[in-house]
Amino acid sequence: MLLVMLLLSILLALIPLVGIAWIVITRSLTSVDGLFMSLILLTLSGIFLLNVFFEIHARGWLAFLHKTKTAPAKEPPRAKAAG
């Protein structure tokens, strides 16, 4: 079920990008309508791609992003010699 939601989110993120390509092809990007439509479509695509990112992160597929270097163990401080 979750895999279907992931694929659906990917599909719904790509459809607005096709709309932006159409706006560019028809050369209406420089009009006010084209600019606002592009912003709206980019926002929709960004929201769905963010959902895809969170879903992939929750599944643990992005574990390579969380590599942390382990620091060498520190020696305990030595006691000062009295004298």
N, CA, C and O of each residue as an XYZ file, in Angstrom:
332
protein
N       0.827     -1.203      0.000
C       0.000      0.000      0.000
C       0.866      1.260      0.000
O       0.576      2.228     -0.703
N       1.938      1.229      0.804
C       2.788      2.416      0.865
C       3.587      2.602     -0.417
O       3.896      3.730     -0.802
N       3.919      1.505     -1.072
C       4.630      1.607     -2.346
C       3.739      2.262     -3.401
O       4.221      3.015     -4.248
N       2.459      1.977     -3.345
C       1.516      2.595     -4.284
C       1.444      4.099     -4.033
O       1.389      4.888     -4.977
N       1.444      4.494     -2.765
C       1.423      5.926     -2.446
C       2.708      6.610     -2.917
O       2.676      7.751     -3.377
N       3.826      5.913     -2.800
C       5.089      6.468     -3.262
C       5.070      6.666     -4.775
O       5.468      7.721     -5.268
N       4.614      5.665     -5.505
C       4.535      5.779     -6.962
C       3.524      6.835     -7.399
O       3.755      7.552     -8.373
N       2.420      6.932     -6.691
C       1.416      7.947     -7.002
C       1.969      9.350     -6.755
O       1.710     10.269     -7.531
N       2.724      9.510     -5.684
C       3.327     10.817     -5.406
C       4.346     11.192     -6.471
O       4.434     12.353     -6.871
N       5.120     10.204     -6.932
C       6.082     10.480     -8.009
C       5.348     10.902     -9.279
O       5.753     11.849     -9.953
N       4.273     10.197     -9.598
C       3.493     10.544    -10.785
C       2.893     11.938    -10.663
O       2.938     12.724    -11.610
N       2.333     12.243     -9.500
C       1.719     13.557     -9.306
C       2.753     14.671     -9.200
O       2.408     15.845     -9.333
N       4.010     14.325     -8.965
C       5.066     15.336     -8.979
C       5.545     15.600    -10.400
O       6.018     16.697    -10.698
N       5.430     14.610    -11.280
C       5.909     14.776    -12.654
C       4.889     15.456    -13.559
O       5.270     16.132    -14.515
N       3.622     15.292    -13.278
C       2.584     15.887    -14.132
C       2.687     17.419    -14.190
O       2.604     17.980    -15.283
N       2.865     18.117    -13.054
C       3.029     19.576    -13.172
C       4.269     19.987    -13.951
O       4.273     21.044    -14.583
N       5.322     19.176    -13.920
C       6.513     19.506    -14.695
C       6.236     19.429    -16.190
O       6.820     20.179    -16.972
N       5.345     18.523    -16.587
C       4.924     18.450    -17.989
C       4.151     19.722    -18.350
O       4.278     20.239    -19.460
N       3.355     20.216    -17.409
C       2.633     21.471    -17.634
C       3.575     22.648    -17.817
O       3.325     23.523    -18.647
N       4.647     22.675    -17.055
C       5.633     23.748    -17.201
C       6.338     23.626    -18.553
O       6.610     24.632    -19.208
N       6.628     22.405    -18.964
C       7.235     22.207    -20.288
C       6.293     22.715    -21.372
O       6.736     23.318    -22.350
N       5.000     22.476    -21.204
C       4.027     22.962    -22.185
C       4.012     24.490    -22.225
O       3.923     25.082    -23.301
N       4.099     25.120    -21.077
C       4.120     26.583    -21.023
C       5.366     27.123    -21.725
O       5.304     28.138    -22.419
N       6.489     26.444    -21.541
C       7.729     26.877    -22.198
C       7.636     26.664    -23.707
O       8.068     27.519    -24.480
N       7.077     25.530    -24.131
C       6.975     25.229    -25.561
C       6.075     26.239    -26.275
O       6.383     26.671    -27.386
N       4.974     26.611    -25.642
C       4.052     27.564    -26.266
C       4.518     29.007    -26.114
O       3.846     29.930    -26.575
N       5.661     29.202    -25.471
C       6.274     30.523    -25.295
C       5.369     31.515    -24.570
O       5.367     32.705    -24.885
N       4.615     31.030    -23.616
C       3.790     31.943    -22.815
C       4.376     32.118    -21.417
O       3.691     32.576    -20.503
N       5.644     31.751    -21.259
C       6.290     31.867    -19.951
C       6.477     33.318    -19.540
O       6.489     33.626    -18.348
N       6.625     34.212    -20.507
C       6.886     35.609    -20.186
C       5.622     36.397    -19.869
O       5.703     37.546    -19.435
N       4.471     35.802    -20.077
C       3.236     36.506    -19.717
C       2.981     36.322    -18.220
O       3.534     35.425    -17.583
N       2.149     37.177    -17.688
C       1.821     37.099    -16.263
C       1.118     35.784    -15.949
O       1.403     35.155    -14.930
N       0.211     35.369    -16.812
C      -0.477     34.097    -16.601
C       0.501     32.924    -16.612
O       0.404     32.015    -15.788
N       1.435     32.955    -17.544
C       2.414     31.874    -17.622
C       3.329     31.827    -16.409
O       3.677     30.750    -15.926
N       3.718     33.005    -15.916
C       4.573     33.046    -14.733
C       3.862     32.500    -13.508
O       4.420     31.687    -12.771
N       2.634     32.944    -13.288
C       1.902     32.480    -12.114
C       1.534     30.998    -12.222
O       1.566     30.273    -11.228
N       1.190     30.560    -13.413
C       0.888     29.141    -13.594
C       2.140     28.305    -13.344
O       2.059     27.233    -12.743
N       3.292     28.787    -13.800
C       4.541     28.073    -13.548
C       4.847     27.998    -12.062
O       5.272     26.952    -11.571
N       4.637     29.089    -11.340
C       4.865     29.073     -9.893
C       3.929     28.103     -9.183
O       4.349     27.382     -8.278
N       2.679     28.084     -9.586
C       1.711     27.171     -8.979
C       2.093     25.722     -9.263
O       2.056     24.881     -8.365
N       2.460     25.430    -10.513
C       2.833     24.066    -10.871
C       4.127     23.631    -10.188
O       4.253     22.475     -9.784
N       5.089     24.545    -10.053
C       6.316     24.213     -9.325
C       6.037     23.943     -7.852
O       6.662     23.068     -7.253
N       5.108     24.683     -7.267
C       4.741     24.456     -5.874
C       4.095     23.093     -5.695
O       4.429     22.361     -4.763
N       3.178     22.751     -6.576
C       2.539     21.422     -6.504
C       3.568     20.310     -6.653
O       3.552     19.334     -5.903
N       4.452     20.461     -7.613
C       5.475     19.450     -7.835
C       6.410     19.353     -6.628
O       6.791     18.253     -6.228
N       6.770     20.465     -6.063
C       7.645     20.478     -4.889
C       7.021     19.802     -3.685
O       7.704     19.098     -2.942
N       5.725     20.011     -3.487
C       5.043     19.380     -2.358
C       5.034     17.868     -2.519
O       5.301     17.139     -1.563
N       4.733     17.400     -3.702
C       4.718     15.950     -3.914
C       6.123     15.355     -3.850
O       6.294     14.243     -3.352
N       7.126     16.072     -4.342
C       8.495     15.574     -4.240
C       8.976     15.563     -2.788
O       9.759     14.695     -2.404
N       8.517     16.512     -1.986
C       8.836     16.500     -0.565
C       8.207     15.297      0.113
O       8.816     14.682      0.989
N       6.982     14.959     -0.291
C       6.326     13.760      0.223
C       7.110     12.508     -0.162
O       7.257     11.594      0.649
N       7.612     12.464     -1.392
C       8.427     11.328     -1.835
C       9.697     11.247     -0.994
O      10.085     10.160     -0.564
N      10.341     12.374     -0.758
C      11.557     12.389      0.038
C      11.302     11.877      1.443
O      12.068     11.056      1.946
N      10.237     12.348      2.089
C       9.938     11.894      3.447
C       9.606     10.408      3.487
O       9.981      9.715      4.434
N       8.913      9.915      2.476
C       8.565      8.497      2.425
C       9.822      7.645      2.244
O       9.976      6.617      2.903
N      10.714      8.067      1.360
C      11.956      7.329      1.144
C      12.829      7.376      2.409
O      13.469      6.387      2.769
N      12.844      8.519      3.064
C      13.613      8.652      4.298
C      13.054      7.759      5.397
O      13.812      7.160      6.160
N      11.734      7.669      5.478
C      11.099      6.828      6.498
C      11.371      5.347      6.247
O      11.431      4.565      7.196
N      11.531      4.955      5.007
C      11.831      3.555      4.672
C      13.299      3.212      4.913
O      13.670      2.038      4.892
N      14.131      4.216      5.142
C      15.542      3.981      5.404
C      16.380      3.834      4.158
O      17.505      3.340      4.237
N      15.875      4.243      3.015
C      16.616      4.125      1.763
C      17.686      5.200      1.633
O      18.530      5.129      0.740
N      17.661      6.187      2.510
C      18.648      7.263      2.451
C      19.624      7.174      3.617
O      20.094      8.201      4.107
N      19.932      5.978      4.063
C      20.819      5.800      5.217
C      22.226      6.302      4.923
O      22.945      6.684      5.846
N      22.631      6.308      3.661
C      23.977      6.765      3.322
C      24.160      8.253      3.587
O      25.296      8.726      3.642
N      23.079      8.999      3.753
C      23.195     10.426      4.051
C      23.553     10.684      5.510
O      23.977     11.785      5.861
N      23.386      9.680      6.358
C      23.581      9.864      7.792
C      24.873      9.233      8.286
O      24.959      8.840      9.450
N      25.868      9.130      7.433
C      27.146      8.584      7.866
C      27.804      9.567      8.814
O      27.961     10.748      8.500
N      28.185      9.066      9.969
C      28.884      9.905     10.936
C      30.229      9.263     11.219
O      30.346      8.041     11.316
N      31.219     10.093     11.346
C      32.544      9.591     11.660
C      32.604      9.315     13.157
O      32.206     10.146     13.973
N      33.100      8.153     13.496
C      33.238      7.824     14.906
C      34.580      8.348     15.380
O      35.621      8.057     14.792
N      34.540      9.108     16.431
C      35.762      9.683     16.981
C      36.480      8.611     17.795
O      35.838      7.776     18.432
N      37.796      8.635     17.772
C      38.526      7.666     18.589
C      38.257      7.917     20.067
O      38.048      9.051     20.496
N      38.268      6.834     20.832
C      37.982      6.956     22.266
C      39.070      7.787     22.935
O      40.263      7.588     22.706
N      38.632      8.706     23.752
C      39.584      9.574     24.450
C      40.079      8.859     25.705
O      39.337      8.139     26.372
N      41.350      9.081     26.000
C      41.898      8.507     27.222
C      41.437      9.357     28.392
O      41.329     10.578     28.275
N      41.164      8.714     29.520
C      40.764      9.522     30.686
C      41.938     10.388     31.134
O      43.095     10.001     30.973
N      41.645     11.546     31.691
C      42.750     12.421     32.133
C      43.564     11.736     33.230
O      43.024     11.048     34.097
N      44.850     11.941     33.166
C      45.738     11.346     34.152
C      45.726     12.183     35.431
O      45.594     13.407     35.417
N      45.868     11.464     36.516
C      45.907     12.155     37.810
C      47.248     12.865     37.952
O      48.294     12.343     37.567
N      47.189     14.058     38.511
C      48.427     14.815     38.716
C      49.207     14.225     39.887
O      48.642     13.817     40.902
N      50.469     14.196     39.713
C      51.320     13.670     40.789
C      51.424     14.718     41.891
O      51.690     15.891     41.628
N      51.214     14.286     43.102
C      51.315     15.202     44.253
C      52.789     15.455     44.530
O      53.590     14.520     44.543
N      53.128     16.639     44.739
C      54.512     16.810     45.105
C      55.092     18.058     44.703
O      56.269     18.306     44.966
